[in-house]
């Protein structure tokens, strides 16, 4: 397996793990929480961003590395903005996107 393919897999895995962590944070509900429409509205944005991180990672893995990497970075920044700081989830997704762009540049070299 070539080094470029390993970088593809690694960038996909970073985006996938970050997206799964965001989704896990959405699904955690304490016992005393009243689930109503306002609560679901607060959880909708992280849910969409977690799914988007996973899909962007898959888009990179399928061969659209530079576009997928850029989209993954944007989703990672949006995750960080939604959380109020760059947590583990946002950092993993951003790192996956940066690694995807580096992979795309490495593929363009002879």
C-alpha positions as CSV (number, residue, x, y, z in Angstrom):
1,X,0.0,0.0,0.0
2,X,1.4,3.4,-1.0
3,X,2.0,6.2,1.4
4,X,-0.5,8.3,-0.4
5,X,-3.3,5.8,0.2
6,X,-2.4,5.5,3.8
7,X,-2.8,9.3,4.1
8,X,-6.2,9.0,2.4
9,X,-7.3,6.4,4.9
10,X,-5.9,8.4,7.9
11,X,-7.7,11.6,6.8
12,X,-10.9,9.7,6.4
13,X,-10.6,8.1,9.8
14,X,-9.9,11.4,11.5
15,X,-13.0,13.0,10.0
16,X,-15.0,9.8,10.8
17,X,-13.9,9.7,14.4
18,X,-14.6,13.5,14.9
19,X,-18.1,13.1,13.3
20,X,-18.9,10.1,15.5
21,X,-17.8,12.0,18.6
22,X,-20.1,14.9,17.7
23,X,-23.0,12.5,17.1
24,X,-22.3,10.8,20.5
25,X,-22.4,14.2,22.2
26,X,-25.8,14.8,20.6
27,X,-27.2,11.5,21.8
28,X,-26.2,11.9,25.4
29,X,-29.3,12.9,27.4
30,X,-29.4,13.2,31.2
31,X,-32.3,11.7,33.0
32,X,-33.8,14.9,34.2
33,X,-33.8,16.6,30.8
34,X,-37.2,17.6,29.4
35,X,-37.2,16.7,25.7
36,X,-39.3,19.3,23.9
37,X,-39.0,21.2,20.6
38,X,-36.5,23.8,22.0
39,X,-34.2,21.0,23.2
40,X,-34.4,19.2,19.8
41,X,-33.7,22.5,18.1
42,X,-30.5,23.0,20.1
43,X,-29.4,19.5,19.1
44,X,-30.2,19.7,15.4
45,X,-27.2,21.8,14.4
46,X,-24.5,19.5,16.0
47,X,-26.4,16.5,14.5
48,X,-26.2,17.9,11.0
49,X,-22.5,18.9,11.5
50,X,-21.6,15.4,12.7
51,X,-23.3,13.8,9.7
52,X,-21.6,16.3,7.4
53,X,-18.2,15.6,8.9
54,X,-18.7,11.9,8.2
55,X,-19.9,12.5,4.7
56,X,-17.1,14.9,3.9
57,X,-14.6,12.3,5.1
58,X,-16.2,9.7,2.8
59,X,-16.1,12.3,-0.1
60,X,-12.4,12.6,0.4
61,X,-11.9,8.9,0.6
62,X,-13.8,8.3,-2.7
63,X,-11.3,10.4,-4.6
64,X,-12.3,14.0,-4.4
65,X,-9.5,14.8,-2.0
66,X,-8.9,18.5,-2.4
67,X,-12.6,19.4,-2.4
68,X,-13.5,17.0,0.3
69,X,-10.5,18.3,2.4
70,X,-11.7,21.9,2.1
71,X,-15.3,20.9,3.0
72,X,-14.0,19.0,5.9
73,X,-12.1,21.9,7.2
74,X,-15.1,24.1,6.9
75,X,-17.3,21.6,8.8
76,X,-14.6,21.3,11.5
77,X,-14.6,25.1,11.9
78,X,-18.4,25.2,12.1
79,X,-18.2,22.4,14.8
80,X,-15.7,24.5,16.8
81,X,-17.9,27.6,16.4
82,X,-21.0,25.7,17.6
83,X,-19.2,24.4,20.6
84,X,-17.7,27.7,21.5
85,X,-14.1,26.5,21.4
86,X,-12.0,24.0,19.5
87,X,-12.6,20.7,21.3
88,X,-11.4,17.3,20.4
89,X,-14.2,16.8,17.8
90,X,-13.5,20.0,15.9
91,X,-9.8,19.5,16.0
92,X,-10.0,15.9,14.6
93,X,-12.2,17.0,11.8
94,X,-10.0,20.0,10.9
95,X,-6.9,17.8,11.1
96,X,-8.5,15.3,8.8
97,X,-9.3,18.0,6.3
98,X,-5.8,19.5,6.4
99,X,-4.3,16.0,6.0
100,X,-6.7,15.5,3.0
101,X,-5.4,18.6,1.3
102,X,-1.8,17.6,2.0
103,X,-2.6,14.2,0.4
104,X,-4.1,15.9,-2.7
105,X,-0.9,18.0,-3.1
106,X,1.2,14.8,-2.6
107,X,-0.7,13.1,-5.4
108,X,0.0,15.9,-7.8
109,X,3.7,15.5,-7.4
110,X,5.5,13.1,-9.7
